[in-house]
Amino acid sequence: MKTLFKNKTKYTKQTYKKFVEFHQKQYGIYYTTYTIIFIILFIFCLIVQLQSHNYTIAILFVIAVISFILWRIFHPVHEIKNEIKSSKIQHEVEFSFKFYEPYFQVMKGREYENHHYFKIKRVIETDEFIYLYLDKNHALLLNKNGFVIGNCSDFIDFIQKKCKFKYKYISNLDNNHNTKKQK
């Protein structure tokens, strides 16, 4: 099968830090809004239980609110620390991404995984990277200067066709992160 595009990207602490900062700027407001809405709902349920004199259930809601807040604060910090400590970041592993017509392949050394394009949730292009989100928090990072087969411009056209309605361009210079590239 013919390789249409190949990209090599080294995962370094700086690369991961850029991704975390981008992701936080892009999706932090949604995370915070979601958290606030659930805290308000928990507090409403707590008030209802207190008014009904159901103190045992009220205590459970207090425990639930505190647990939820601690989870929302400390879980993301813990995930980021674990990712930074991972071997791929610590040893600055270089990943190769090969793109074929029906699927793409992610290679780390001799290990590889095949992924179908329909599993990509979002494609976000910045000035320096292309992020292929596999879920709401995890993305494959492709350095735009890392193409060894094909070029970045042709790849963008290709991935837009494969991932219809999932592509977005966000300029690093745009403070609001709302600028879309016109094609």
N, C-alpha and C positions, 0 to 999 in steps of 0.2 A: 504494500500500500504506500502511496506517495505521501511524503511529509510535506504539507503545505507551508507550515511555519514551525520554526524552532526558536525558543527563547531560553537563555541561560540567565538566571538571577541568583545572586548570592544573598542569603538571608543573614544580615548582620544586625547588631544592636541598633545601629542608626536606622536601618531599613525598617525594622520592627517598630522603633520609636515613631518614625514618620507615619506608619500605618495606624498605630494606636492614637496619635494626635489627630489624624484625619478622621478616624472612626468616631472619636469622641466629639469632634466639632460637627460632624455630619449627623450623628445619631444620639448624642448626649441629651438633647432636649426631649426626644421621644422617651428615652429611658427615665428621665426625671419626671416627665408628665405622667407616665404610667405609674411610677412609684407614688406620686402625690395622690393620684386618683384612688389607688388601692388603700393608702393610708386613710384617706377621707372615708372610704367605705368601711374600713375596720373601725374607725372612731364612731361613725354613725351606728354601727351594730353594737358597739360598746355602750353608747348612750342609751339605746333602746333597751339593752339588757339591764342597765342600772335603773332606768325608769320602771322596769317590770320587776325590780328587786330580785333578779336572777344573778346573784353575786358570784356564784361559781362559774357561770358562763361568762360573766364580765371579766373575771380574772383570766379565763382562757383567751378572751379577745385581747387583753393587755399583753399577755405572753405572745400571742400571734402578731400583734403590732410590733412589739420590740424585736421579735425574731425576724420578721419581714424586713424591718429597717436595717438591722445588722447584716442580714443576707444581701440586701441591695447595695450596701456600702462595701462590705468586706469581700464578697465573692468575686467581683470584677478585679479588685486589687490582687487577690490571691491568684486568679487566672493569669494576669499579666506577669506577675512574679514567676510563676511556674513556666510560662512560655519563654521568658528571658533566660531562665536557668536551663531550658531544654538544650539538648545537644545540637540541634540545628542552628540555634542562635549562638551558643557558646563557641562552637567549632566553625562558625560561619560557613555552613554547608551551602553548596551551589546546587540549585534545583534546575533541571532541564524540563521544559514543557514542549512537547511535540503535538502539533495540531494536524489532525487528519480530517477528512470529510465527515465521517460518522461520529467521531469521538476525539478526545484528546488524552494525552498521556503525561503524567507527572512522574519524573524520575529523580531519585536521590541515590546516587551511586549506581548499584545494580538493582535496587528495588524500584518497582514502578507500580502505578495504579492507573487504570483507565477510567475516564469519566465521560459520560454523555452530556452533550450541551444542554439538554433540557433540565439537568440537575443544577445548573447555574441559576442562582436566585437573582443576582444583580451583576452588572458589569459597570464599573465606574473608572473612568479615565481621568487622571490628573495630569499635570504638566510633566511629571516624572515617572509615574507608575500606571499600570492597569491592574485594578483589583477585580478578581473573579470571585464573588461571594458564593460560597457553597451553602451557607446558612446565614442567619442574621448577624453573627458575630465573627465568623471565620472566613477568611479570603485567601486566595492564592495571589501572591504578589509577583507581578511581571514588570521588570525594569524595561522601560521603553527603549533604552539603548542596548538591550540584551539580545536583540534578534540576530541570529546567525543564519537562519534560512527565512527568506521573506523580509519584509520591512514593517515597521509599526503602522504606517498609514494603510497599507493593504490589509494588515491584520485587523485593524479597527473596522474596516468595511466588512471583512469576513465575519467577525464576532457579532457585529450588529445584525447581520442576516441570520446567524445561528440563534441569537438570543433576542428575538424581536421584542420590543417594548421593555427591555431590561437594561438598556444602555443609557448612560448619563455621563456627560463631561462636566468636570468641576475644576475650575482654575485654582491653582494654589494662591494666586494673587487676589482672588475674590474673597473678601472678608466674610461675606454672607454665604458663600458656597452655593450660589444659585445660578451662576452663569452657565448656560448650555452652549455647547459648540454647535454651530450651524454647519451642516454638510450639504 
